[in-house]
Amino acid sequence: MPMDVVGLGNALIDALVVIEEGDLCDRMSLIRGTMHPVDDAGWNRVYDQVKHLSVTLDAGGSCANAVATAGLLGADALYCGRVGDDELGQVYAQRMIEACGKHALQVTPGKPTGKSLALISASDAERTMVTDLGAATTLPDLDRFLPLVDQAKVTHFTGYTLFDPQVAAAVEIAMKRARSVGSLVSLDAADPVVIRVQRDLVWSLIERYADLVFLNAEEAQMLTGEVPEAAILQIAGRMQNPGIVVVKIGRAGSLVLHQDTLYRVDSVPVIPRDTTGAGDSYAGGFLFGLTRGWSPERCGRFASAVASLVVGQIGARLKDRAVLQDLLRTHGG
């Protein structure tokens, strides 16, 4: 039986902490609102500055969050990533089972499970990420992953996997396999840092493999040099097959382009508590709708509603499955 969504990404434990405005980012040379890749020592230097506060630990990683959201909504979803042979790796596996009923995690002995520290602004819920990939940088076993791609309606990837050349090469192999078997290739740019570091590679993957692309306004501008309305047209024009391009524009909602038709999707008003995972949950909601045969416009409206629930809480995943099911009924699912 075909699966709905299969994802390959960086498996990271999220450490979430709310901070008051101050000079922490300046003192630690962090650019507010972006992701900062570091090693284990660099991660701990920042963590030491906030560990006295209330820190919440949860399973995370952009691709995993999107797949987990789809799974929580009821999709047959499966996630593959690398974790360490440690307690955090075991916790991570259990969290994916809770979301999807199963997992396809691979274990790398001798390396710690990757981790991401989210510094969440108390004033506007903006998050600054400090990430040590740990075991997530280990080359995935494609002999175990590609048979899953063969069964998937959609195979989802994120830009975070493109930093390491070997892992990026494995991602391209998986994308090529997906195209060959008719699985839709979904790519989320994930962070402006990805575009800054791997802009040419991102373009190459979009042009040759992508059927569905997610970006936010800053990522779209960095990739194309254009404002969202022009950027979305440029991206769609360079895709090999007519696909779907989504540009998220924060409180202004999102733009969804499909077959030369541009839909403007309003955001759902919410008092923001934490923007961590908002884009991931949007992608997960959109992919869920897509596998149900919904129109791209309907997918966008539902995805926006899912994302609003996540923004209104602390943490990248909405843990209350009943709330998601209520939302699904409201949207005619």
Phi, psi and omega in degrees: 000136179291146173267160180283302187225130172237136181232148175235121183201191179269117179276114184228136170282128178272131170248114188249130179215134178271130180237149173283156177299139182183204186256016183301312181298320178295315182295326182262009179056046180253137176272118185301134175085008180234173178260136181241108177286130181221171172268182183301318181295318179295322178297315182292332177298318179285317181301324179299335181282344186233355187295343177284347178273179179279106182255129179256131179255136178205162175288142182206205190105134189304309182295317180298320179298318179294315180295318179297320178299315177300319179294318179297330178283345178117002177287153171278094190238145184216135184241137176240130176196174182255130174237166177277165177275067185215179183297321179297325177296321178293319177299317181300313180300319181296321180295322179290325176296320179298326182276317190243352182086349182194174174209167176233036181294147176244142186256134176248102179297145175087357177235143179285153172299138180296158184211148180228125178264121178255114176268109188259122180291129179292338185276322184222008176069008175296143181240141175246126189256138173235117193232127171249112187290333177052232183295341182298338181279354180291140182300125179291150177279099184291336178297335178267334184272319186299324175299333176289320177302321182300337184258358191266138170291320180226136172246123189252136179227160174230159184297339181300336180283357187265358181289320181270125185302320181291317178294320178300321178295321178294321177300316180297321176299317180294321177297318179297319178296317180301315179299322185289334182256001177087015174276130180295136179263119180249129180231124174254121181303323168083322184194143177303330179299324179300315180295318181298320185273323188232041184302313182297320180293319178301314178300317182299316181292321177298313184293322188265333190231329194289135169256338183215127183233131175247133174216161166261177187298319181293318178296317180297320179293317180295325182286322189246339187078014185239162171290162188309316184297321178279324181298318184295326177290320179296317181296313179299323181292340181260359177283142184297316177245147177303120183231209180237132176238131179240128172240117180272132184237042173061228183294343178280356177101225181207159174249133178235120181248127178215122178049052175069006176254125182257123177254136176255117185252122179289150171283163177260120183303136179203149173280113187288136174243329183195120179273000179301125177083002181299313179293325179294316180292325174302311181299317180297318177295320180295314181296322176301310180298320181298319180288346175267002178084016180288158175291154178304323179296315179296320177302317181295318181293319178293318179299320178297320179293320177297314181299324181297325178296321181289320179298332182277008180225174171265124181120152188275348181233138175280116187275343183273098182298328181296322178297317178296321179293324175297318178297319180297319177294322179299325181266014173077026181281000000 
